[in-house]
């Protein structure tokens, strides 16, 4: 049996880097106080922290405007806790997605301040009230109660990323009057996330009612021919509403992330 690989040495750049730091560096270059080559060298060594099992990108908030978000499946509670501590040491809020209750409980024994949202399976270390920096409202529209876990993930992520969010539940096309009752809210939103399983018709209907971008999220909800969300995915991809775009099956996080970027424009 070959010997086990030696653990990676902890290497990294723990200094917090913000947009203001970069602005000062660029101003220094403009004034001639820092040579271009020296500034380029600083920008080349972007901060990250090399852990035993992860290489944590502490610079992503500068590049994307949103810190690295941790995907929990496949990670142990100890690994999640170590990554979270690393992000906290870089003065960043921590958001962990797809956290099952047993994993959340184990992480909370190491990180007592971690807040768990069981419906959206989100773990959060940060302020209870995140300042709103989005320019408008993100409306999250859920077709059925069975789709609510994905809708809750989308709504929870959007809130933690600094958006005002309105959640509209159980307004699938089988009872269209339920959706129409919220038409004023839909028209006032800046971005809409439409979450649906079965045949996935909801985003097309919503898209036909508003002049806003609609991010469709197919869910794995449905009977046999739904094929675990593939039927809804294909229906959304072939939508006749031109303002509809689609993320992957059950990907409430991805929809909320893109909606956040749109809402900041």
Residue frames relative to the residue before (quaternion, step in Angstrom):
aa qw qx qy qz dx dy dz
X 1.0000 0.0000 0.0000 0.0000 0.00 0.00 0.00
X 0.4376 -0.6972 0.4896 0.2876 3.64 -0.79 0.92
X 0.5677 -0.6029 0.4253 0.3652 3.59 -1.07 0.63
X 0.5620 -0.5931 0.4577 0.3505 3.53 -1.19 0.63
X 0.5376 -0.6171 0.4640 0.3389 3.56 -1.08 0.74
X 0.5092 -0.6417 0.4793 0.3149 3.54 -1.03 0.77
X 0.5599 -0.6026 0.4344 0.3671 3.62 -1.00 0.69
X 0.5189 -0.6276 0.4744 0.3345 3.54 -1.05 0.71
X 0.4737 -0.6640 0.5043 0.2837 3.52 -1.03 0.83
X 0.4678 -0.6680 0.4972 0.2963 3.57 -0.97 0.79
X 0.1138 0.7681 -0.6146 0.1388 3.52 -0.48 1.24
X 0.3347 0.7658 -0.5158 0.1885 3.57 -0.98 0.55
X 0.4206 -0.6589 0.5677 0.2581 3.47 -1.40 -0.02
X 0.1427 -0.8521 0.5009 0.0522 3.53 -0.12 1.27
X 0.4916 0.6712 -0.4485 0.3266 3.60 1.18 -0.23
X 0.4588 -0.6730 0.5037 0.2878 3.56 -0.92 0.88
X 0.0747 -0.7746 0.6275 0.0275 3.57 -0.92 0.94
X 0.0718 -0.8034 0.5911 -0.0027 3.56 -0.78 1.06
X 0.6840 -0.4452 0.3674 0.4460 3.54 -1.31 0.07
X 0.6240 0.5419 -0.3413 0.4478 3.58 1.10 -0.69
X 0.6044 0.5418 -0.3505 0.4673 3.59 1.07 -0.72
X 0.6790 0.4847 -0.2922 0.4676 3.56 0.89 -0.92
X 0.6231 0.5388 -0.3430 0.4514 3.57 1.01 -0.76
X 0.6575 0.5057 -0.3134 0.4623 3.59 0.95 -0.87
X 0.6331 0.5277 -0.3339 0.4574 3.57 1.03 -0.78
X 0.6824 0.4832 -0.2931 0.4637 3.58 0.89 -0.90
X 0.6240 0.5230 -0.3362 0.4733 3.58 1.06 -0.70
X 0.6285 0.5356 -0.3289 0.4581 3.55 1.07 -0.77
X 0.6338 0.5055 -0.3272 0.4855 3.58 1.05 -0.74
X 0.6556 0.5284 -0.3173 0.4362 3.58 0.92 -0.90
X 0.7039 0.4516 -0.2616 0.4818 3.57 1.02 -0.81
X 0.5145 -0.6626 0.4076 0.3607 3.58 1.26 -0.15
X 0.4713 0.6880 -0.4362 0.3381 3.59 1.24 0.20
X 0.7617 0.2144 -0.1321 0.5970 3.57 1.20 -0.53
X 0.4237 -0.7020 0.5082 0.2635 3.56 -0.86 0.93
X 0.6258 -0.5662 0.3882 0.3703 3.56 -1.14 0.68
X 0.6537 0.5231 -0.3197 0.4436 3.58 0.92 -0.87
X 0.6532 0.5094 -0.3138 0.4641 3.58 1.02 -0.79
X 0.6446 0.5084 -0.3181 0.4741 3.56 1.01 -0.79
X 0.6372 0.5273 -0.3252 0.4585 3.57 0.98 -0.82
X 0.6299 0.5331 -0.3317 0.4571 3.57 1.01 -0.78
X 0.6455 0.5126 -0.3210 0.4664 3.59 0.99 -0.81
X 0.6946 0.4763 -0.2786 0.4615 3.58 0.93 -0.88
X 0.5913 0.5848 -0.3661 0.4175 3.57 1.15 -0.55
X 0.7281 0.3839 -0.2235 0.5220 3.56 1.01 -0.82
X 0.0297 -0.8247 0.5645 -0.0166 3.55 0.40 1.22
X 0.5451 -0.6717 0.3932 0.3116 3.57 -0.94 0.85
X 0.1847 0.7077 -0.6758 0.0916 3.48 -1.19 0.78
X 0.2814 -0.7273 0.5932 0.1997 3.54 -1.29 0.26
X 0.2660 -0.7781 0.5564 0.1190 3.55 -0.72 1.13
X 0.0963 -0.8052 0.5850 0.0131 3.57 -0.45 1.25
X 0.7317 -0.3963 0.3069 0.4619 3.54 -1.32 -0.02
X 0.8360 0.1689 -0.0390 0.5206 3.58 0.83 -0.99
X 0.7782 0.2438 -0.1407 0.5615 3.60 1.20 0.06
X 0.2295 -0.7129 0.6395 0.1737 3.52 -1.28 0.45
X 0.1837 -0.8458 0.4978 0.0542 3.54 -0.06 1.37
X 0.3005 -0.7715 0.5444 0.1344 3.54 -0.71 1.16
X 0.0887 -0.8276 0.5541 0.0152 3.58 -0.16 1.29
X 0.6152 0.5566 -0.3337 0.4477 3.58 1.30 0.02
X 0.4643 0.7278 -0.4266 0.2698 3.58 1.25 -0.25
X 0.5951 0.5751 -0.3689 0.4231 3.58 1.07 -0.62
X 0.6346 0.5153 -0.3281 0.4733 3.58 1.12 -0.65
X 0.7174 0.4602 -0.2586 0.4546 3.57 0.90 -0.94
X 0.8093 0.2978 -0.1135 0.4935 3.56 0.90 -0.98
X 0.4522 -0.6649 0.4712 0.3624 3.56 1.15 -0.53
X 0.7265 0.3029 -0.1906 0.5866 3.58 1.33 -0.07
X 0.4562 -0.6881 0.4790 0.2982 3.63 -0.80 0.91
X 0.6629 -0.4695 0.3900 0.4336 3.55 -1.31 0.24
X 0.2155 -0.7550 0.6098 0.1080 3.56 -1.02 0.90
X 0.3529 -0.7680 0.5083 0.1650 3.56 -0.86 1.02
X 0.2410 -0.7430 0.6123 0.1224 3.57 -0.93 1.01
X 0.3555 -0.8143 0.4242 0.1748 3.57 -0.41 1.24
X 0.6255 0.5655 -0.3897 0.3701 3.68 0.79 -0.79
X 0.7727 0.3047 -0.2566 0.4942 3.54 -0.94 0.96
X 0.6786 0.4360 -0.2877 0.5163 3.58 1.26 -0.16
X 0.4386 -0.6636 0.5327 0.2889 3.56 -1.13 0.63
X 0.6438 -0.5040 0.3842 0.4288 3.61 -1.19 0.32
X 0.6361 0.5326 -0.3333 0.4480 3.59 1.03 -0.72
X 0.6495 0.5055 -0.3166 0.4717 3.58 0.98 -0.79
X 0.6388 0.5204 -0.3229 0.4657 3.58 0.97 -0.85
X 0.6663 0.5076 -0.3053 0.4529 3.58 0.90 -0.93
X 0.6604 0.5059 -0.3172 0.4552 3.60 0.95 -0.83
X 0.6429 0.5033 -0.3226 0.4789 3.60 0.97 -0.81
X 0.6458 0.5259 -0.3193 0.4522 3.58 0.97 -0.86
X 0.6506 0.5051 -0.3222 0.4667 3.59 0.93 -0.84
X 0.6354 0.5355 -0.3316 0.4468 3.58 1.01 -0.78
X 0.6651 0.4816 -0.3040 0.4830 3.58 0.95 -0.82
X 0.6316 0.5191 -0.3365 0.4672 3.58 1.02 -0.74
X 0.6379 0.5286 -0.3292 0.4531 3.60 1.01 -0.78
X 0.6715 0.4457 -0.2809 0.5210 3.58 1.24 -0.47
X 0.4910 -0.6973 0.3984 0.3376 3.58 1.33 0.38
X 0.4980 0.6277 -0.4421 0.4031 3.55 0.98 0.89
X 0.4979 -0.6104 0.5181 0.3331 3.52 -1.21 0.56
X 0.2865 -0.7716 0.5513 0.1366 3.55 -1.15 0.63
X 0.0123 -0.7735 0.6332 -0.0259 3.55 -0.86 1.06
X 0.0671 -0.7848 0.6161 -0.0002 3.56 -0.81 1.09
X 0.1987 -0.8060 0.5505 0.0882 3.58 -0.79 1.03
X 0.8339 0.2278 -0.1901 0.4654 3.52 -1.40 0.42
X 0.3031 0.7558 -0.5093 0.2784 3.54 0.91 0.99
X 0.3064 -0.7517 0.5567 0.1762 3.58 -0.59 1.12
X 0.6674 -0.5473 0.3161 0.3938 3.62 -1.08 0.65
X 0.6670 0.5006 -0.3229 0.4475 3.62 0.89 -0.83
X 0.6409 0.5064 -0.3187 0.4809 3.58 1.07 -0.75
X 0.6350 0.5346 -0.3277 0.4512 3.57 0.97 -0.86
X 0.6561 0.5128 -0.3181 0.4532 3.59 0.92 -0.88
X 0.6598 0.5028 -0.3115 0.4634 3.58 0.99 -0.81
X 0.6496 0.5027 -0.3209 0.4715 3.60 0.96 -0.79
X 0.6613 0.5267 -0.3098 0.4351 3.58 0.97 -0.83
X 0.5751 0.5587 -0.3950 0.4484 3.60 1.17 -0.33
X 0.7088 0.4102 -0.2484 0.5173 3.60 1.19 -0.52
X 0.7694 0.2035 -0.1026 0.5968 3.57 1.15 -0.67
X 0.2180 -0.8436 0.4771 0.1147 3.54 0.20 1.32
X 0.6761 0.5092 -0.2980 0.4414 3.60 1.11 -0.57
X 0.4741 0.6847 -0.4431 0.3318 3.60 1.25 -0.09
X 0.2148 -0.7721 0.5911 0.0911 3.56 -0.93 0.99
X 0.1835 -0.8131 0.5486 0.0656 3.58 -0.80 1.02
X 0.1518 -0.7537 0.6351 0.0742 3.55 -1.01 0.93
X 0.2738 -0.8277 0.4603 0.1678 3.61 -0.02 1.25
X 0.6431 0.5446 -0.3525 0.4068 3.61 0.94 -0.72
X 0.7570 0.3247 -0.1867 0.5354 3.56 0.99 -0.83
X 0.3458 -0.7651 0.4655 0.2799 3.59 1.37 -0.09
X 0.4155 0.6989 -0.4608 0.3558 3.54 0.93 0.99
X 0.1562 -0.7512 0.6360 0.0821 3.54 -1.08 0.84
X 0.0712 -0.8310 0.5500 -0.0428 3.56 -0.78 1.08
X 0.0251 -0.7444 0.6667 0.0285 3.53 -1.09 0.82
X 0.5003 0.6002 -0.4663 0.4147 3.52 -0.31 1.30
X 0.7339 -0.4013 0.2819 0.4700 3.58 -1.25 -0.14
X 0.5686 -0.5999 0.4390 0.3523 3.56 -1.12 0.66
X 0.7640 0.2148 -0.1222 0.5961 3.57 1.04 -0.77
X 0.2038 -0.7854 0.5771 0.0929 3.55 -0.44 1.23
X 0.4891 -0.6601 0.4683 0.3251 3.64 -0.79 0.88
X 0.4046 -0.7104 0.5253 0.2359 3.55 -0.96 0.92
X 0.0250 -0.8021 0.5966 -0.0123 3.56 -0.73 1.10
X 0.5029 0.6295 -0.4326 0.4045 3.59 1.25 -0.09
X 0.5184 -0.6879 0.4263 0.2763 3.56 -1.05 0.77
X 0.8099 0.1087 -0.0468 0.5746 3.58 1.15 -0.44
X 0.6615 -0.4863 0.3921 0.4149 3.54 -1.30 -0.37
X 0.2218 -0.7066 0.6512 0.1657 3.54 -1.18 0.72
X 0.1730 -0.7797 0.5960 0.0832 3.57 -0.67 1.11
X 0.1353 -0.7645 0.6270 0.0642 3.55 -0.87 1.02
X 0.0927 -0.8180 0.5674 -0.0170 3.54 -0.52 1.26
X 0.1302 -0.8114 0.5692 0.0247 3.56 -0.66 1.16
X 0.4598 -0.7115 0.4600 0.2660 3.58 -0.77 1.05
X 0.8250 -0.0248 0.0574 0.5616 3.59 0.79 -0.96
X 0.6701 -0.4864 0.3679 0.4231 3.54 -1.27 0.26
X 0.6234 0.5528 -0.3387 0.4372 3.59 1.09 -0.65
X 0.6638 0.4853 -0.2966 0.4856 3.59 1.23 -0.40
X 0.4596 0.7587 -0.4033 0.2246 3.55 1.28 -0.28
X 0.6046 0.5606 -0.3864 0.4134 3.63 1.00 -0.60
X 0.6623 0.4778 -0.3067 0.4889 3.60 1.01 -0.76
X 0.6419 0.5115 -0.3221 0.4718 3.58 1.01 -0.80
X 0.6449 0.5164 -0.3203 0.4635 3.59 1.02 -0.77
X 0.6048 0.5317 -0.3545 0.4752 3.59 1.07 -0.65
X 0.6680 0.5004 -0.3034 0.4597 3.58 0.88 -0.96
X 0.6855 0.4836 -0.2896 0.4608 3.58 0.86 -0.95
X 0.6693 0.5096 -0.3022 0.4484 3.59 0.94 -0.87
X 0.6517 0.4974 -0.3152 0.4780 3.57 0.96 -0.83
X 0.6540 0.5206 -0.3229 0.4439 3.59 0.88 -0.91
X 0.6480 0.5062 -0.3238 0.4680 3.61 0.96 -0.78
X 0.6865 0.4861 -0.2916 0.4555 3.58 0.87 -0.93
X 0.6854 0.4540 -0.2862 0.4921 3.60 1.19 -0.40
X 0.6627 -0.5841 0.2848 0.3721 3.57 1.21 0.46
X 0.5334 0.6143 -0.4160 0.4064 3.58 1.05 0.74
X 0.4068 -0.6197 0.5966 0.3074 3.51 -1.30 0.40
X 0.0857 -0.8279 0.5538 -0.0228 3.56 -0.68 1.14
X 0.1054 -0.7473 0.6524 0.0696 3.53 -1.15 0.77
X 0.1809 -0.7902 0.5810 0.0730 3.58 -0.76 1.08
X 0.0873 -0.7757 0.6249 0.0107 3.56 -0.78 1.11
X 0.1335 -0.8486 0.5116 0.0181 3.56 -0.42 1.26
X 0.8743 0.1541 -0.0927 0.4508 3.50 -1.36 0.52
X 0.4463 0.6725 -0.4658 0.3627 3.57 0.74 1.10
X 0.1544 0.8285 -0.5192 0.1419 3.57 0.97 0.89
X 0.6617 -0.5671 0.3357 0.3577 3.54 -1.24 0.51
X 0.5085 0.6322 -0.4402 0.3847 3.63 1.18 -0.14
X 0.7576 0.1530 -0.1199 0.6231 3.57 1.29 -0.34
X 0.1485 -0.8675 0.4672 0.0841 3.53 0.57 1.23
X 0.5831 0.6016 -0.3746 0.3972 3.60 1.11 -0.62
X 0.5940 0.5711 -0.3657 0.4327 3.60 1.15 -0.55
X 0.6600 0.4876 -0.2954 0.4893 3.56 1.05 -0.76
X 0.6645 0.5222 -0.3102 0.4353 3.58 0.88 -0.92
X 0.5830 0.5845 -0.3702 0.4260 3.59 1.16 -0.52
X 0.7235 0.3770 -0.2290 0.5311 3.61 1.23 -0.42
X 0.3031 0.7993 -0.4860 0.1821 3.61 1.20 0.29
X 0.6201 0.5422 -0.3586 0.4392 3.62 1.02 -0.67
X 0.6406 0.5114 -0.3167 0.4773 3.58 1.00 -0.81
X 0.6518 0.5189 -0.3220 0.4496 3.58 0.91 -0.87
X 0.6854 0.4863 -0.2939 0.4553 3.57 0.90 -0.87
X 0.6831 0.4883 -0.2902 0.4590 3.60 1.11 -0.61
X 0.5583 0.6162 -0.3947 0.3909 3.61 1.20 -0.36
X 0.4462 -0.6778 0.5142 0.2775 3.55 -1.21 0.51
X 0.7648 0.0417 -0.0114 0.6428 3.56 1.18 -0.69
X 0.1538 -0.7812 0.5977 0.0938 3.58 -1.09 0.69
X 0.1607 -0.7379 0.6484 0.0967 3.53 -1.06 0.88
X 0.0945 -0.8099 0.5788 0.0126 3.59 -0.60 1.17
X 0.1192 -0.8208 0.5586 -0.0072 3.54 -0.53 1.26
X 0.2076 0.7929 -0.5451 0.1764 3.60 -0.64 1.07
X 0.2350 -0.7299 0.6226 0.1561 3.51 -1.25 0.62
X 0.6158 0.5600 -0.4102 0.3727 3.59 -1.09 -0.76
X 0.8093 -0.2022 0.1588 0.5282 3.61 -0.65 -1.07
X 0.4291 -0.7599 0.4169 0.2542 3.60 1.29 -0.02
X 0.3134 0.8028 -0.4643 0.2043 3.59 1.08 0.63
X 0.5207 0.7020 -0.4023 0.2724 3.59 1.12 -0.62
X 0.6737 0.5018 -0.3453 0.4184 3.68 0.70 -0.83
X 0.6324 0.5275 -0.3434 0.4516 3.62 1.00 -0.72
X 0.6511 0.5043 -0.3163 0.4709 3.56 0.98 -0.83
X 0.6567 0.4951 -0.3089 0.4777 3.59 0.92 -0.91
X 0.6566 0.5307 -0.3137 0.4345 3.57 0.91 -0.89
X 0.6648 0.5051 -0.3003 0.4612 3.56 1.11 -0.62
X 0.6789 0.5013 -0.2821 0.4562 3.58 1.25 -0.31
X 0.7911 0.2939 -0.1201 0.5229 3.60 1.13 -0.57
X 0.3835 -0.6961 0.5559 0.2438 3.54 -1.35 0.32
X 0.5086 0.6383 -0.4019 0.4152 3.57 1.18 0.66
X 0.5794 -0.5506 0.4423 0.4068 3.61 -1.21 0.30
X 0.1436 -0.7725 0.6159 0.0564 3.56 -0.99 0.94
X 0.1586 -0.7769 0.6055 0.0678 3.56 -0.69 1.13
X 0.2135 -0.8104 0.5393 0.0822 3.55 -0.46 1.26
X 0.1001 -0.7785 0.6185 0.0369 3.55 -1.01 0.92
X 0.2120 -0.7673 0.5893 0.1381 3.62 -0.44 1.12
X 0.1958 -0.7732 0.5885 0.1321 3.57 -1.03 0.72
X 0.5657 -0.6184 0.4397 0.3228 3.54 -1.27 0.40
X 0.4181 0.7074 -0.4598 0.3368 3.58 1.26 0.36
X 0.5471 0.6205 -0.4543 0.3307 3.58 -0.92 0.84
X 0.5850 -0.5767 0.4431 0.3590 3.54 -1.30 0.33
X 0.8479 -0.2891 0.1203 0.4279 3.56 -1.35 0.16
X 0.7375 0.4220 -0.2511 0.4636 3.61 0.73 -1.00
X 0.5014 0.6229 -0.4376 0.4112 3.59 1.26 0.02
X 0.2121 -0.8355 0.4847 0.1483 3.57 1.33 -0.35
X 0.6941 -0.5224 0.2866 0.4040 3.57 0.83 1.02
X 0.7668 -0.3534 0.1801 0.5046 3.57 1.10 0.67
X 0.4977 0.6686 -0.4332 0.3429 3.60 1.21 -0.20
X 0.6241 0.5356 -0.3471 0.4506 3.60 0.99 -0.75
X 0.6668 0.4844 -0.2989 0.4810 3.59 0.94 -0.88
X 0.6283 0.5411 -0.3314 0.4501 3.59 0.98 -0.82
X 0.6945 0.4678 -0.2833 0.4676 3.59 0.82 -0.97
X 0.6267 0.5349 -0.3353 0.4568 3.58 1.06 -0.72
X 0.6759 0.4816 -0.2906 0.4761 3.57 0.97 -0.84
X 0.6444 0.5241 -0.3238 0.4530 3.58 1.01 -0.76
X 0.7393 0.3634 -0.2130 0.5253 3.59 1.14 -0.58
X 0.2416 0.8032 -0.5090 0.1935 3.57 1.21 0.50
X 0.3924 -0.7095 0.5349 0.2377 3.56 -1.10 0.74
X 0.5703 0.5537 -0.3911 0.4639 3.60 1.26 -0.01
X 0.3649 -0.7968 0.4445 0.1855 3.56 -0.42 1.24
X 0.6618 0.5033 -0.3144 0.4581 3.61 1.20 -0.28
X 0.5579 0.5966 -0.3855 0.4292 3.58 1.28 0.29
X 0.0076 0.7532 -0.6577 -0.0034 3.55 -1.02 0.90
X 0.3398 -0.7900 0.4996 0.1045 3.56 -1.13 0.63
X 0.1896 -0.7310 0.6404 0.1396 3.54 -1.20 0.70
X 0.7194 -0.4664 0.3063 0.4136 3.55 -1.31 0.05
X 0.7026 -0.4687 0.3419 0.4120 3.54 -1.34 0.33
X 0.8574 0.0659 -0.1045 0.4996 3.57 -0.91 1.06
X 0.4986 0.6890 -0.4109 0.3283 3.62 1.23 0.19
X 0.0428 -0.8212 0.5685 -0.0257 3.56 0.41 1.23
X 0.6020 0.5676 -0.3550 0.4353 3.57 1.07 -0.69
X 0.6823 0.4986 -0.2942 0.4465 3.58 0.79 -1.00
X 0.6386 0.5204 -0.3237 0.4654 3.57 1.01 -0.80
X 0.6735 0.4952 -0.2985 0.4604 3.59 0.91 -0.88
X 0.6280 0.5404 -0.3364 0.4476 3.58 1.02 -0.76
X 0.6886 0.4607 -0.2841 0.4826 3.59 0.84 -0.97
X 0.6294 0.5323 -0.3370 0.4550 3.60 0.98 -0.80
X 0.6191 0.5470 -0.3342 0.4537 3.58 1.07 -0.75
X 0.6650 0.4978 -0.3046 0.4660 3.57 0.89 -0.91
X 0.6394 0.5097 -0.3234 0.4762 3.60 0.99 -0.81
X 0.6964 0.4989 -0.2739 0.4371 3.57 0.92 -0.92
X 0.6538 0.4946 -0.3172 0.4767 3.59 1.25 -0.21
X 0.5244 0.6614 -0.4059 0.3504 3.59 1.22 -0.30
